[in-house]
Amino acid sequence: CMLQLHGVIVTLPVPCGLVLMCGCCRAAAASPDANRRHAAMLGLAVMAEGCCEPLRKRLPQALPLVLSSLADGSSEVRGAAAFALGQFSEYLVPDVMQHYKDVMPAVFRLLRDPDQEVQERACYGEQMQIQQCLK
């Protein structure tokens, strides 16, 4: 499913794909269904790579969705949010770096998550943040 989503995002004209995905991700992130919240985070992660320039302008709306999902009750959602944060840190530089005071404590909290996959994805997010700081 994620490969199909990636294919859609990279082939649609950027404004069309971004508007479509942002609306879907915002609605899905607020869903009581963990699968929809998980999909929202994966959608944002894919957009960071495929639509980085337009998403950069929507970072003030997208980043709080990701940060709040890092504390989700579902480990799948937390892991996907950590992955999205890593993607943001890799592709939305330097803009995302302005939010390090919010991002880094959230990532550090995930390093103590009971789910090992969440910890691994948090390491990816942390690694991307640190790499960007060293550049």
ChimeraX attribute file (.defattr): number of C-alpha atoms within 10 A of each C-alpha:
attribute: neighborCount
match mode: 1-to-1
recipient: residues
	/A:1	8
	/A:2	12
	/A:3	9
	/A:4	8
	/A:5	15
	/A:6	17
	/A:7	13
	/A:8	14
	/A:9	22
	/A:10	15
	/A:11	10
	/A:12	12
	/A:13	11
	/A:14	18
	/A:15	12
	/A:16	10
	/A:17	17
	/A:18	21
	/A:19	13
	/A:20	12
	/A:21	19
	/A:22	19
	/A:23	11
	/A:24	16
	/A:25	23
	/A:26	17
	/A:27	13
	/A:28	20
	/A:29	22
	/A:30	14
	/A:31	14
	/A:32	9
	/A:33	11
	/A:34	18
	/A:35	14
	/A:36	18
	/A:37	27
	/A:38	24
	/A:39	22
	/A:40	30
	/A:41	30
	/A:42	25
	/A:43	22
	/A:44	30
	/A:45	25
	/A:46	25
	/A:47	27
	/A:48	24
	/A:49	19
	/A:50	22
	/A:51	21
	/A:52	21
	/A:53	14
	/A:54	16
	/A:55	24
	/A:56	20
	/A:57	12
	/A:58	13
	/A:59	17
	/A:60	13
	/A:61	13
	/A:62	18
	/A:63	21
	/A:64	13
	/A:65	20
	/A:66	26
	/A:67	19
	/A:68	13
	/A:69	24
	/A:70	28
	/A:71	17
	/A:72	17
	/A:73	10
	/A:74	15
	/A:75	21
	/A:76	20
	/A:77	26
	/A:78	29
	/A:79	28
	/A:80	27
	/A:81	33
	/A:82	31
	/A:83	26
	/A:84	30
	/A:85	31
	/A:86	24
	/A:87	23
	/A:88	31
	/A:89	26
	/A:90	21
	/A:91	22
	/A:92	22
	/A:93	15
	/A:94	14
	/A:95	15
	/A:96	20
	/A:97	18
	/A:98	10
	/A:99	12
	/A:100	14
	/A:101	9
	/A:102	13
	/A:103	21
	/A:104	17
	/A:105	11
	/A:106	18
	/A:107	23
	/A:108	15
	/A:109	13
	/A:110	24
	/A:111	17
	/A:112	12
	/A:113	17
	/A:114	10
	/A:115	14
	/A:116	14
	/A:117	15
	/A:118	24
	/A:119	22
	/A:120	17
	/A:121	23
	/A:122	31
	/A:123	19
	/A:124	21
	/A:125	25
	/A:126	23
	/A:127	15
	/A:128	18
	/A:129	24
	/A:130	14
	/A:131	11
	/A:132	14
	/A:133	12
	/A:134	6
	/A:135	5
